[in-house]
């Protein structure tokens, strides 16, 4: 579920909101960055392991 959570060591807090680093799969050998085009989940939604969270566009 996307929501503020406890304080595990992998999270960073900003104004009472949990921030967690999410790994993005390799998109190609020459692709080094992308931009979030569309969020597929909203605050309060449940998220399963390996479930897509965003759509990413690259140049």
Secondary structure, DSSP 8 states (H G I E B T S, - for coil): --S-----TTEEEETTEEEE--------TT----EEEEES--TT----TT---EEEE--
